[in-house]
């Protein structure tokens, strides 16, 4: 039997919360409020994100049930294998890698965008080409690439140090964002009347809200990083559910206050028409001046840094688990000799993300839409596995791994699964408010083909390894 490589148990509860919250926030709450208001209006965005948060709390509860029962790294990949077998596990894991890696790339892009807004003369140097309406500058590519390499190096240097740093970054993020919003609320130049009309004119309010609900898997993705780190908990896995729900509630609150901070500056329809490169930054600067913009920039940096740390951790742990299970090449489960981190997986994530800045921001936003599909698929699996984990009645026939009779938990998992299927439908069903654009479909097709290539290359060993051995590699022991 091959050696089963394991990760050290060093993560504290507040570190894990910070990984989940920091990943869920990232750059979007600071960069996208104007784009979201253009889609749904201020109240449409806030209601849509809270509805999305409530839906995803069902997924979060289901995920917490699974972490408590099986605190093993790999998240949805591990749980899909447990309930549905190897092919489902590979499918789920591959799409989740896409979602995680895309957000790593987007966070680095957002940092370059912030620098471009603050000091445009420095960044707009070395125009390379124009792609999908976006000018790509060499300095901009250089900045994004440097951030990607720096945070890859930090994650290789040590998991416990980066997780602890993540917590401090989250505290600073919350303090800076709350301070900016409070200052915008009490500034004499602002008015809550600027938030009118509450919904985007010309479309039904339900349609505006639904368009935002559809992107909530992407907006909140990060709370599901908790199971990716489960093998590294130095505390009881029973705490995972609380940490996940706490991350979701704080994230929803943060999104809401950033919409308010943006919309208070001037009538939001006029703000949308300005088409500023960073609408929120421009709005805050007009009211609070350089000091307010500096505070917002600090909050944005913390959001970007926490997103980079969180998703480097999550994506590398997922690839580590898949490499350990022979679903990906064995190099991905190798640990650094000194720091004990999955360095090869981190380097791979960094390498594929280094391609992203060369394609411009428009192409990256297509990838966001496409990655929401993969994230929604993973959420469906989390709930479906949790549904099979429990029984309605003591006499019900159930899988061998079924843990207990718990109709309440089973109902929560069922509701989460149906809601996740609905979220996926909003992206894939023609005519829905969030139906994918053609470029996103093309990107999705390319990712599927790459995954198919990996699977066909590794299928013989992955599929022919005896089940008892695969159980040991993935679960750490034979399945119940």
C-alpha positions as CSV (number, residue, x, y, z in Angstrom):
1,X,0.0,0.0,0.0
2,X,1.2,3.5,-0.8
3,X,1.9,5.9,2.0
4,X,-1.0,8.2,3.0
5,X,0.4,11.7,3.5
6,X,-1.4,13.8,6.2
7,X,-1.4,17.5,7.2
8,X,-0.5,18.9,10.6
9,X,-3.2,20.0,13.1
10,X,-2.4,23.7,13.7
11,X,-5.5,25.7,12.8
12,X,-7.3,27.5,15.7
13,X,-11.1,28.2,15.5
14,X,-10.8,32.0,14.9
15,X,-8.3,31.3,12.2
16,X,-10.7,29.0,10.4
17,X,-13.5,31.6,10.7
18,X,-11.2,34.2,9.2
19,X,-10.3,31.9,6.3
20,X,-14.0,31.4,5.6
21,X,-15.1,35.1,6.0
22,X,-12.0,36.5,4.3
23,X,-12.5,34.2,1.3
24,X,-16.2,35.0,1.1
25,X,-15.5,38.7,0.9
26,X,-12.4,39.1,-1.3
27,X,-12.5,42.0,-3.7
28,X,-16.1,41.9,-5.0
29,X,-17.7,43.8,-2.1
30,X,-15.4,46.8,-2.8
31,X,-15.2,46.8,-6.6
32,X,-18.6,45.6,-7.8
33,X,-21.3,47.6,-5.9
34,X,-21.9,49.9,-8.9
35,X,-22.1,47.0,-11.4
36,X,-24.5,45.2,-9.0
37,X,-26.7,48.3,-8.5
38,X,-26.8,48.7,-12.3
39,X,-28.2,45.2,-12.4
40,X,-30.8,45.4,-9.6
41,X,-30.8,48.7,-7.8
42,X,-29.5,49.2,-4.2
43,X,-32.4,47.4,-2.4
44,X,-32.4,44.7,-5.0
45,X,-28.8,44.0,-4.4
46,X,-29.1,44.0,-0.6
47,X,-32.3,41.8,-0.6
48,X,-30.8,39.5,-3.2
49,X,-27.6,39.0,-1.3
50,X,-29.4,38.3,2.0
51,X,-31.7,35.8,0.3
52,X,-28.7,34.2,-1.2
53,X,-27.0,34.1,2.2
54,X,-30.0,32.4,3.8
55,X,-30.1,29.8,1.0
56,X,-26.4,29.2,1.4
57,X,-26.8,28.9,5.1
58,X,-28.7,25.6,4.3
59,X,-25.6,24.5,2.4
60,X,-23.5,25.7,5.3
61,X,-25.4,23.7,7.8
62,X,-25.1,20.6,5.6
63,X,-21.4,21.2,5.2
64,X,-21.1,21.5,9.0
65,X,-22.8,18.1,9.5
66,X,-20.3,16.5,7.1
67,X,-17.2,18.1,8.7
68,X,-18.4,16.9,12.1
69,X,-18.8,13.4,10.8
70,X,-15.7,13.3,8.5
71,X,-13.1,16.0,9.4
72,X,-10.9,15.2,6.4
73,X,-9.4,17.6,3.9
74,X,-10.8,17.6,0.4
75,X,-14.3,19.0,1.1
76,X,-16.8,18.3,-1.6
77,X,-14.4,15.9,-3.4
78,X,-14.1,13.7,-0.3
79,X,-17.8,13.8,0.5
80,X,-18.9,13.1,-3.1
81,X,-16.6,10.0,-3.1
82,X,-18.1,8.8,0.2
83,X,-21.7,9.0,-1.1
84,X,-21.5,8.6,-4.9
85,X,-18.2,7.2,-5.9
86,X,-15.1,8.1,-7.8
87,X,-16.5,9.6,-11.0
88,X,-18.8,12.0,-9.0
89,X,-15.9,12.9,-6.8
90,X,-13.6,13.8,-9.7
91,X,-16.4,15.9,-11.4
92,X,-17.1,17.8,-8.2
93,X,-13.5,18.4,-7.4
94,X,-12.6,19.5,-10.8
95,X,-15.3,22.2,-11.0
96,X,-14.5,23.3,-7.5
97,X,-10.8,23.8,-8.5
98,X,-12.1,26.1,-11.2
99,X,-14.1,28.2,-8.8
100,X,-11.3,28.6,-6.3
101,X,-8.5,29.3,-8.9
102,X,-10.6,31.8,-10.7
103,X,-11.1,33.8,-7.5
104,X,-7.3,33.8,-6.8
105,X,-6.8,35.3,-10.2
106,X,-9.5,37.8,-9.8
107,X,-8.2,39.0,-6.4
108,X,-4.8,39.7,-8.0
109,X,-6.5,41.5,-10.9
110,X,-8.5,43.6,-8.4
111,X,-5.3,44.7,-6.6
112,X,-3.9,45.9,-10.0
113,X,-7.2,47.7,-10.7
114,X,-7.0,49.6,-7.3
115,X,-3.4,50.7,-8.1
116,X,-4.6,51.7,-11.6
117,X,-7.3,53.9,-10.0
118,X,-5.0,55.5,-7.4
119,X,-2.0,56.2,-9.6
120,X,-3.1,55.8,-13.2
121,X,0.0,57.4,-14.7
122,X,2.2,54.7,-13.1
123,X,0.1,51.7,-14.1
124,X,-1.0,52.9,-17.6
125,X,2.5,52.2,-19.0
126,X,3.3,49.8,-21.8
127,X,0.0,49.3,-23.6
128,X,0.2,45.8,-25.0
129,X,-3.2,45.3,-26.7
130,X,-7.0,45.7,-26.3
131,X,-9.1,42.6,-25.6
132,X,-12.9,42.6,-25.2
133,X,-12.9,46.4,-24.7
134,X,-10.2,46.3,-22.0
135,X,-6.7,47.8,-22.4
136,X,-4.0,45.5,-21.1
137,X,-0.9,47.3,-19.8
138,X,2.4,45.6,-19.0
139,X,2.8,47.3,-15.6
140,X,-0.7,46.2,-14.7
141,X,0.1,42.6,-15.6
142,X,3.4,42.9,-13.6
143,X,1.6,44.1,-10.5
144,X,-1.0,41.3,-10.6
145,X,1.7,38.7,-11.2
146,X,3.8,40.0,-8.3
147,X,0.9,39.7,-5.9
148,X,0.2,36.1,-7.1
149,X,3.8,35.1,-6.6
150,X,4.1,36.8,-3.2
151,X,1.1,35.1,-1.7
152,X,2.0,31.8,-3.2
153,X,5.4,32.1,-1.4
154,X,3.7,33.1,1.9
155,X,1.4,30.1,1.7
156,X,4.3,27.8,1.1
157,X,6.2,29.2,4.0
158,X,3.7,28.0,6.5
159,X,-0.1,27.3,7.0
160,X,-0.3,28.4,10.6
161,X,1.4,31.8,10.0
162,X,-0.8,32.6,7.0
163,X,-3.9,31.6,8.8
164,X,-3.1,33.7,11.8
165,X,-2.3,36.6,9.5
166,X,-5.7,36.1,7.8
167,X,-7.4,36.8,11.2
168,X,-5.6,40.1,11.7
169,X,-6.4,41.1,8.1
170,X,-10.1,40.3,8.7
171,X,-10.2,42.5,11.8
172,X,-8.7,45.4,9.9
173,X,-11.0,44.9,7.0
174,X,-14.1,45.0,9.2
175,X,-12.9,48.1,11.1
176,X,-12.0,50.0,7.9
177,X,-15.1,49.2,6.0
178,X,-17.4,50.0,9.0
179,X,-15.6,53.3,9.6
180,X,-15.9,54.4,5.9
181,X,-19.6,53.5,5.8
182,X,-20.3,55.4,9.1
183,X,-18.5,58.4,7.8
184,X,-20.4,58.3,4.5
185,X,-23.7,58.0,6.5
186,X,-23.1,61.1,8.6
187,X,-21.4,63.3,6.0
188,X,-23.5,66.4,5.2
189,X,-23.0,65.9,1.4
190,X,-24.7,62.5,1.4
191,X,-28.3,61.5,1.5
192,X,-30.3,58.3,1.8
193,X,-32.5,59.8,-0.9
194,X,-29.7,59.0,-3.3
195,X,-30.6,55.3,-3.0
196,X,-33.9,56.0,-4.8
197,X,-35.3,54.3,-6.8
198,X,-34.7,51.2,-4.7
199,X,-34.8,48.9,-7.7
200,X,-33.6,49.2,-11.2
201,X,-36.2,50.9,-13.3
202,X,-37.7,49.1,-16.2
203,X,-37.6,45.6,-14.9
204,X,-39.7,43.8,-12.2
205,X,-38.2,43.9,-8.7
206,X,-38.4,40.1,-8.5
207,X,-36.3,39.8,-11.6
208,X,-33.7,42.2,-10.3
209,X,-33.5,40.3,-7.0
210,X,-33.3,37.0,-8.8
211,X,-30.3,38.2,-10.8
212,X,-28.4,38.9,-7.6
213,X,-29.5,35.7,-5.9
214,X,-28.0,33.8,-8.9
215,X,-24.5,35.2,-8.2
216,X,-24.7,34.5,-4.5
217,X,-22.8,31.2,-4.8
218,X,-19.9,33.2,-6.3
219,X,-20.4,36.1,-3.8
220,X,-20.2,33.9,-0.8
221,X,-17.9,31.1,-2.0
222,X,-15.3,30.8,0.7
223,X,-17.5,29.6,3.6
224,X,-17.0,26.2,2.1
225,X,-13.2,26.5,2.7
226,X,-13.9,25.2,6.2
227,X,-14.0,21.5,5.2
228,X,-10.9,22.0,3.0
229,X,-9.0,22.8,6.2
230,X,-10.8,20.2,8.4
231,X,-7.8,17.9,8.6
232,X,-5.8,20.7,10.1
233,X,-8.2,21.6,12.9
234,X,-6.7,21.6,16.4
235,X,-10.2,21.8,17.9
236,X,-13.4,19.8,17.8
237,X,-15.0,19.5,14.3
238,X,-18.4,20.1,16.0
239,X,-17.5,23.8,16.0
240,X,-17.4,23.9,12.2
241,X,-21.1,24.6,11.7
242,X,-21.0,27.7,14.0
243,X,-17.9,29.0,12.2
244,X,-19.5,28.6,8.8
245,X,-22.7,30.4,9.8
246,X,-20.8,33.2,11.5
247,X,-18.8,33.8,8.4
248,X,-22.0,34.0,6.2
249,X,-23.8,36.4,8.5
250,X,-20.8,38.8,8.8
251,X,-20.2,38.6,5.0
252,X,-23.9,39.4,4.2
253,X,-23.7,42.4,6.6
254,X,-20.5,43.6,5.0
255,X,-21.9,43.4,1.5
256,X,-24.9,45.5,2.6
257,X,-22.9,48.3,4.2
258,X,-20.7,48.6,1.1
259,X,-23.8,49.0,-1.1
260,X,-24.9,51.8,1.3
261,X,-21.5,53.4,1.3
262,X,-21.4,53.5,-2.5
263,X,-25.0,54.7,-3.1
264,X,-25.1,57.5,-0.5
265,X,-22.6,59.7,-2.4
266,X,-24.9,60.7,-5.3
267,X,-28.0,59.5,-7.1
268,X,-27.0,55.9,-7.9
269,X,-28.4,56.0,-11.4
270,X,-26.0,59.0,-12.1
271,X,-23.2,57.1,-10.5
272,X,-23.8,54.1,-12.8
273,X,-23.8,56.4,-15.9
274,X,-20.3,57.7,-15.0
275,X,-18.8,54.3,-15.7
276,X,-15.8,55.0,-13.4
277,X,-13.1,52.3,-13.3
278,X,-13.7,52.0,-9.5
279,X,-17.1,53.4,-8.7
280,X,-17.0,52.8,-5.0
281,X,-13.6,54.4,-4.7
282,X,-14.7,57.4,-6.7
283,X,-17.9,57.9,-4.6
284,X,-16.0,57.7,-1.3
285,X,-13.3,60.1,-2.6
286,X,-15.9,62.7,-3.6
287,X,-17.3,62.8,-0.1
288,X,-14.5,61.9,2.3
289,X,-11.5,63.0,0.2
290,X,-8.1,61.4,0.3
291,X,-8.4,60.2,3.9
292,X,-11.7,58.3,3.1
293,X,-10.2,56.8,-0.1
294,X,-7.1,55.7,1.9
295,X,-9.3,53.9,4.5
296,X,-11.3,52.3,1.7
297,X,-8.1,51.2,-0.1
298,X,-6.9,49.6,3.2
299,X,-10.1,47.7,3.5
300,X,-9.9,46.6,-0.2
301,X,-6.3,45.5,0.3
302,X,-7.4,43.4,3.3
303,X,-10.2,41.9,1.3
304,X,-7.9,41.0,-1.6
305,X,-5.2,39.6,0.7
306,X,-7.7,37.5,2.7
307,X,-9.2,36.2,-0.5
308,X,-5.7,35.3,-1.8
309,X,-4.7,33.5,1.4
310,X,-8.1,31.7,1.8
311,X,-8.3,30.4,-1.7
312,X,-4.7,29.5,-2.0
313,X,-5.2,27.4,1.1
314,X,-8.5,25.9,-0.1
315,X,-7.5,25.2,-3.7
316,X,-4.1,23.7,-2.7
317,X,-5.8,21.5,0.0
318,X,-8.4,20.3,-2.5
319,X,-5.7,19.4,-5.1
320,X,-3.7,17.8,-2.3
321,X,-6.6,15.5,-1.5
322,X,-7.2,14.7,-5.1
323,X,-3.5,13.9,-5.6
324,X,-3.5,11.7,-2.5
325,X,-6.5,9.8,-4.0
326,X,-4.8,9.4,-7.4
327,X,-7.4,11.6,-9.1
328,X,-4.7,14.1,-10.0
329,X,-0.9,13.5,-10.4
330,X,0.9,12.4,-7.2
331,X,3.0,15.5,-7.3
332,X,0.1,17.6,-5.9
333,X,0.1,15.7,-2.6
334,X,3.8,16.3,-1.9
335,X,4.5,18.4,1.2
336,X,7.3,20.9,1.7
337,X,10.2,19.3,3.6
338,X,10.5,22.1,6.1
339,X,7.1,23.8,6.2
340,X,4.8,20.8,5.7
341,X,2.6,22.6,3.1
342,X,1.4,21.2,-0.3
343,X,3.9,23.3,-2.2
344,X,3.4,21.7,-5.6
345,X,-0.4,22.4,-5.5
346,X,0.3,26.0,-4.5
347,X,2.8,26.5,-7.3
348,X,0.4,25.0,-9.8
349,X,-2.4,27.3,-8.7
350,X,0.0,30.3,-9.0
351,X,1.1,29.2,-12.5
352,X,-2.3,28.9,-14.0
353,X,-3.4,32.2,-12.4
354,X,-0.4,34.0,-13.8
355,X,-2.0,33.5,-17.2
356,X,-5.1,35.5,-16.2
357,X,-3.7,39.1,-16.1
358,X,-2.7,38.8,-19.8
359,X,-6.4,38.4,-20.8
360,X,-7.8,41.6,-19.4
361,X,-10.6,42.1,-16.9
362,X,-13.5,41.5,-19.2
363,X,-12.4,38.0,-19.9
364,X,-11.9,37.4,-16.2
365,X,-15.5,38.4,-15.5
366,X,-16.7,35.8,-18.0
367,X,-14.7,33.3,-15.9
368,X,-16.5,34.5,-12.8
369,X,-19.8,33.7,-14.4
370,X,-18.5,30.3,-15.5
371,X,-16.9,29.5,-12.2
372,X,-20.3,30.1,-10.4
373,X,-21.5,27.0,-12.3
374,X,-18.7,24.9,-10.7
375,X,-19.4,26.3,-7.3
376,X,-23.1,25.6,-7.5
377,X,-22.4,22.0,-8.5
378,X,-20.2,21.6,-5.4
379,X,-22.9,23.0,-3.2
380,X,-25.4,20.5,-4.6
381,X,-23.0,17.7,-3.7
382,X,-22.5,19.0,-0.2
383,X,-26.2,18.9,0.5
384,X,-26.9,15.6,-1.4
385,X,-24.2,13.8,0.7
386,X,-25.5,15.3,3.9
387,X,-29.0,14.2,2.9
388,X,-27.7,10.6,2.6
389,X,-25.8,10.9,5.9
390,X,-29.0,10.8,8.0
391,X,-32.2,8.6,8.1
392,X,-35.8,9.8,8.4
393,X,-36.7,6.9,10.7
394,X,-34.7,4.2,12.6
395,X,-36.1,1.5,10.3
396,X,-35.2,3.2,7.0
397,X,-32.7,1.4,4.8
398,X,-29.7,3.6,4.4
399,X,-26.1,3.6,3.1
400,X,-23.4,2.0,5.3
401,X,-21.9,5.4,6.1
402,X,-25.2,6.8,7.4
403,X,-24.6,8.1,10.9
404,X,-27.9,8.6,12.7
405,X,-31.6,9.1,12.6
406,X,-32.1,12.9,12.2
407,X,-35.1,13.9,10.2
408,X,-34.5,17.6,10.9
409,X,-31.0,17.5,9.6
410,X,-32.1,15.5,6.6
411,X,-34.8,18.1,5.8
412,X,-32.3,20.9,6.0
413,X,-30.0,19.1,3.6
414,X,-32.9,18.4,1.2
415,X,-33.9,22.1,1.2
416,X,-30.3,23.1,0.6
417,X,-30.0,20.7,-2.3
418,X,-33.2,22.0,-4.0
419,X,-32.1,25.6,-3.5
420,X,-28.7,24.9,-4.9
421,X,-30.2,23.2,-8.0
422,X,-32.4,26.3,-8.4
423,X,-29.3,28.5,-8.2
424,X,-27.6,26.4,-10.9
425,X,-30.8,26.7,-13.0
426,X,-30.6,30.5,-12.9
427,X,-27.2,30.2,-14.7
428,X,-28.0,27.5,-17.2
429,X,-31.7,27.8,-18.1
430,X,-32.3,30.0,-21.2
431,X,-34.3,33.1,-20.4
432,X,-33.4,33.2,-16.7
433,X,-32.1,36.6,-15.3
434,X,-28.5,35.3,-14.9
435,X,-28.2,33.0,-18.0
436,X,-24.5,32.7,-19.0
437,X,-23.3,34.7,-21.9
438,X,-21.7,33.0,-24.9
439,X,-18.0,33.7,-23.8
440,X,-18.7,32.1,-20.4
441,X,-20.1,29.0,-22.1
442,X,-16.9,28.8,-24.3
443,X,-14.7,29.1,-21.2
444,X,-16.8,26.4,-19.4
445,X,-16.4,24.1,-22.3
446,X,-12.6,24.6,-22.4
447,X,-12.4,23.7,-18.6
448,X,-14.5,20.6,-19.2
449,X,-12.2,19.4,-22.0
450,X,-9.1,20.0,-19.8
451,X,-10.7,18.0,-17.0
452,X,-11.6,15.2,-19.4
453,X,-8.0,15.1,-20.5
454,X,-6.8,14.7,-16.9
455,X,-9.4,12.1,-16.2
456,X,-8.6,10.0,-19.2
457,X,-4.9,10.2,-18.4
458,X,-5.3,9.0,-14.8
459,X,-8.5,6.9,-15.1
460,X,-6.8,3.5,-15.2
461,X,-5.1,3.9,-11.8
462,X,-7.8,6.0,-10.3
463,X,-10.6,3.7,-11.2
464,X,-8.8,0.4,-10.7
465,X,-7.4,1.0,-7.2
466,X,-9.2,-1.4,-4.8
467,X,-12.0,0.3,-2.9
468,X,-10.4,-0.5,0.5
469,X,-7.2,1.2,-0.6
470,X,-9.1,4.2,-2.0
471,X,-11.1,4.5,1.3
472,X,-7.8,4.5,3.2
473,X,-6.3,7.2,0.9
474,X,-9.3,9.5,0.9
475,X,-10.9,8.9,4.3
476,X,-8.0,7.7,6.3
477,X,-9.8,4.4,7.1
478,X,-12.1,1.9,5.5
479,X,-15.6,3.3,4.9
480,X,-18.3,2.3,7.4
